[in-house]
Amino acid sequence: MTTYTAIDGVITAIVAALDTALDIPVYDGATNLNNLPSTTSYVIIGGSEPDTTVTDDEMAEMEQQWHGLGAKTRLEDIMIHCVAVGRATDSSASTARGMALAIIESVAANLPQQPNDVSHNAILDQVKRLERGYAQSGAVVRAYFTISVKARLAP
């Protein structure tokens, strides 16, 4: 059976590794966060919008190249959109920002680092932007970042 993308297995492996390593909730894509009023920090892997009212969410981007002329394998570059959310109950934007950035540090330190015949090391590629907001529960900072992975697709 031909594999057309490695994205499902890659996101599943990253979420499983982080869920085991981190002491905060790790979500595979956006989830109903209204059920988590006491959660101060969490991370979404494969999602760019923590707002549950948004129906469309950009999860990942993939680009593929044939391995060579006449080759049966393709190389896939995967960029997974993620967001780390820190919520400070003291309404301090500085505290919330520190929480969100600490999540990113933890994610980078705990990404799966076992290359195999299908995928290579996942790396935290870039922190793209920070957004600040306030809710009844305090200051909220969302730190958007990208995890990059290279995969080899074979028939």
C-alpha positions as a LaTeX table, in Angstrom:
\begin{tabular}{lrrr}
\hline
Residue & $x$ (\AA) & $y$ (\AA) & $z$ (\AA) \\
\hline
Met1 & 0.00 & 0.00 & 0.00 \\
Thr2 & 1.36 & 3.40 & $-0.96$ \\
Thr3 & 1.89 & 5.99 & 1.78 \\
Tyr4 & 0.91 & 9.45 & 0.62 \\
Thr5 & 1.84 & 11.35 & 3.79 \\
Ala6 & 3.41 & 10.59 & 7.15 \\
Ile7 & 1.52 & 13.33 & 9.01 \\
Asp8 & $-0.86$ & 11.11 & 10.98 \\
Gly9 & 1.83 & 8.88 & 12.42 \\
Val10 & 4.13 & 11.82 & 13.11 \\
Ile11 & 1.54 & 13.86 & 15.05 \\
Thr12 & 0.40 & 10.75 & 16.94 \\
Ala13 & 4.00 & 9.96 & 17.97 \\
Ile14 & 4.73 & 13.54 & 19.04 \\
Val15 & 1.54 & 13.81 & 21.10 \\
Ala16 & 2.23 & 10.44 & 22.78 \\
Ala17 & 5.82 & 11.40 & 23.66 \\
Leu18 & 4.84 & 14.81 & 25.02 \\
Asp19 & 1.82 & 13.48 & 26.90 \\
Thr20 & 4.14 & 11.08 & 28.73 \\
Ala21 & 6.89 & 13.64 & 29.41 \\
Leu22 & 5.00 & 16.82 & 30.29 \\
Asp23 & 2.91 & 17.50 & 33.37 \\
Ile24 & 0.36 & 19.62 & 31.49 \\
Pro25 & $-2.45$ & 18.60 & 29.13 \\
Val26 & $-1.27$ & 17.85 & 25.57 \\
Tyr27 & $-3.96$ & 17.96 & 22.88 \\
Asp28 & $-3.93$ & 16.47 & 19.39 \\
Gly29 & $-5.48$ & 19.43 & 17.59 \\
Ala30 & $-7.93$ & 21.89 & 19.07 \\
Thr31 & $-10.28$ & 20.54 & 21.68 \\
Asn32 & $-13.20$ & 21.76 & 23.76 \\
Leu33 & $-11.30$ & 23.78 & 26.30 \\
Asn34 & $-14.47$ & 24.98 & 28.01 \\
Asn35 & $-14.32$ & 21.80 & 30.11 \\
Leu36 & $-10.97$ & 22.86 & 31.62 \\
Pro37 & $-11.61$ & 25.96 & 33.73 \\
Ser38 & $-8.90$ & 25.08 & 36.26 \\
Thr39 & $-6.18$ & 24.32 & 33.70 \\
Thr40 & $-3.55$ & 27.04 & 33.77 \\
Ser41 & $-1.33$ & 25.71 & 30.98 \\
Tyr42 & $-1.67$ & 23.37 & 28.02 \\
Val43 & $-0.24$ & 22.74 & 24.58 \\
Ile44 & $-1.95$ & 21.95 & 21.28 \\
Ile45 & 0.00 & 19.91 & 18.72 \\
Gly46 & $-1.41$ & 20.12 & 15.21 \\
Gly47 & $-3.58$ & 23.15 & 15.77 \\
Ser48 & $-3.13$ & 26.87 & 15.52 \\
Glu49 & $-6.26$ & 28.18 & 17.18 \\
Pro50 & $-7.15$ & 27.46 & 20.81 \\
Asp51 & $-10.48$ & 29.29 & 20.45 \\
Thr52 & $-13.15$ & 26.58 & 20.30 \\
Thr53 & $-15.57$ & 28.88 & 18.45 \\
Val54 & $-13.39$ & 28.72 & 15.31 \\
Thr55 & $-14.46$ & 25.94 & 12.97 \\
Asp56 & $-11.44$ & 25.93 & 10.64 \\
Asp57 & $-7.97$ & 25.36 & 12.02 \\
Glu58 & $-4.64$ & 25.05 & 10.23 \\
Met59 & $-2.99$ & 21.88 & 11.54 \\
Ala60 & 0.06 & 21.30 & 9.35 \\
Glu61 & 1.69 & 21.90 & 6.00 \\
Met62 & 3.44 & 19.27 & 3.96 \\
Glu63 & 5.67 & 19.46 & 0.90 \\
Gln64 & 6.92 & 16.44 & $-1.01$ \\
Gln65 & 9.73 & 15.87 & $-3.48$ \\
Trp66 & 10.63 & 12.77 & $-5.43$ \\
His67 & 13.85 & 11.27 & $-4.10$ \\
Gly68 & 15.35 & 11.23 & $-7.60$ \\
Leu69 & 14.54 & 10.62 & $-11.25$ \\
Gly70 & 12.66 & 7.32 & $-11.49$ \\
Ala71 & 12.72 & 6.86 & $-7.72$ \\
Lys72 & 9.89 & 5.12 & $-5.92$ \\
Thr73 & 10.33 & 7.11 & $-2.71$ \\
Arg74 & 9.49 & 10.70 & $-1.89$ \\
Leu75 & 10.85 & 13.01 & 0.77 \\
Glu76 & 8.27 & 14.90 & 2.83 \\
Asp77 & 8.87 & 18.08 & 4.80 \\
Ile78 & 6.24 & 18.47 & 7.51 \\
Met79 & 5.57 & 21.67 & 9.45 \\
Ile80 & 3.17 & 21.13 & 12.35 \\
His81 & 1.45 & 24.20 & 13.77 \\
Cys82 & 1.24 & 24.30 & 17.56 \\
Val83 & 0.28 & 26.67 & 20.35 \\
Ala84 & 1.36 & 26.77 & 23.99 \\
Val85 & $-1.05$ & 28.51 & 26.35 \\
Gly86 & $-0.14$ & 29.94 & 29.74 \\
Arg87 & $-2.86$ & 31.35 & 32.00 \\
Ala88 & $-1.78$ & 33.34 & 35.07 \\
Thr89 & $-4.37$ & 33.53 & 37.81 \\
Asp90 & $-2.71$ & 36.69 & 39.16 \\
Ser91 & $-3.61$ & 38.59 & 35.92 \\
Ser92 & 0.08 & 39.18 & 35.19 \\
Ala93 & 0.94 & 39.10 & 31.49 \\
Ser94 & 4.58 & 38.55 & 32.46 \\
Thr95 & 3.71 & 35.42 & 34.44 \\
Ala96 & 1.49 & 34.05 & 31.65 \\
Arg97 & 4.19 & 34.75 & 29.04 \\
Gly98 & 6.78 & 32.94 & 31.18 \\
Met99 & 4.43 & 29.95 & 31.49 \\
Ala100 & 3.81 & 29.76 & 27.72 \\
Leu101 & 7.51 & 30.04 & 26.90 \\
Ala102 & 8.39 & 27.42 & 29.53 \\
Ile103 & 6.01 & 25.03 & 27.76 \\
Ile104 & 7.87 & 25.61 & 24.49 \\
Glu105 & 11.19 & 24.83 & 26.23 \\
Ser106 & 9.70 & 21.60 & 27.62 \\
Val107 & 8.31 & 20.60 & 24.23 \\
Ala108 & 11.70 & 21.16 & 22.57 \\
Ala109 & 13.46 & 19.08 & 25.21 \\
Asn110 & 11.00 & 16.17 & 24.93 \\
Leu111 & 10.37 & 15.76 & 21.20 \\
Pro112 & 10.94 & 12.21 & 19.90 \\
Gln113 & 14.56 & 11.90 & 18.80 \\
Gln114 & 14.69 & 8.43 & 17.28 \\
Pro115 & 15.09 & 8.56 & 13.53 \\
Asn116 & 13.96 & 5.43 & 11.74 \\
Asp117 & 13.39 & 4.39 & 8.13 \\
Val118 & 10.31 & 6.60 & 7.87 \\
Ser119 & 10.83 & 9.77 & 9.89 \\
His120 & 13.71 & 11.77 & 11.23 \\
Asn121 & 14.06 & 13.81 & 14.37 \\
Ala122 & 11.29 & 16.25 & 15.12 \\
Ile123 & 12.66 & 19.69 & 15.97 \\
Leu124 & 11.08 & 22.82 & 17.33 \\
Asp125 & 11.61 & 24.93 & 14.24 \\
Gln126 & 10.47 & 28.40 & 15.24 \\
Val127 & 8.42 & 30.44 & 17.66 \\
Lys128 & 6.25 & 32.53 & 15.36 \\
Arg129 & 4.35 & 34.95 & 17.58 \\
Leu130 & 2.92 & 35.70 & 21.01 \\
Glu131 & $-0.59$ & 36.92 & 21.75 \\
Arg132 & $-1.85$ & 38.28 & 25.05 \\
Gly133 & $-5.39$ & 38.41 & 26.31 \\
Tyr134 & $-7.36$ & 38.56 & 29.52 \\
Ala135 & $-10.12$ & 36.26 & 30.72 \\
Gln136 & $-12.04$ & 36.01 & 33.97 \\
Ser137 & $-9.43$ & 33.53 & 35.14 \\
Gly138 & $-6.52$ & 35.95 & 34.55 \\
Ala139 & $-3.97$ & 36.88 & 31.90 \\
Val140 & $-3.56$ & 34.48 & 28.99 \\
Val141 & $-0.58$ & 34.29 & 26.63 \\
Arg142 & $-0.61$ & 32.10 & 23.53 \\
Ala143 & 2.78 & 31.27 & 22.01 \\
Tyr144 & 2.52 & 29.94 & 18.46 \\
Phe145 & 5.31 & 27.67 & 17.25 \\
Thr146 & 6.16 & 25.14 & 14.55 \\
Ile147 & 7.56 & 21.62 & 14.82 \\
Ser148 & 9.39 & 20.41 & 11.70 \\
Val149 & 9.89 & 16.80 & 10.65 \\
Lys150 & 11.37 & 15.15 & 7.57 \\
Ala151 & 9.92 & 11.84 & 6.40 \\
Arg152 & 10.62 & 9.34 & 3.64 \\
Leu153 & 7.58 & 7.94 & 1.86 \\
Ala154 & 7.83 & 4.63 & 0.07 \\
Pro155 & 5.29 & 2.47 & $-1.77$ \\
\hline
\end{tabular}
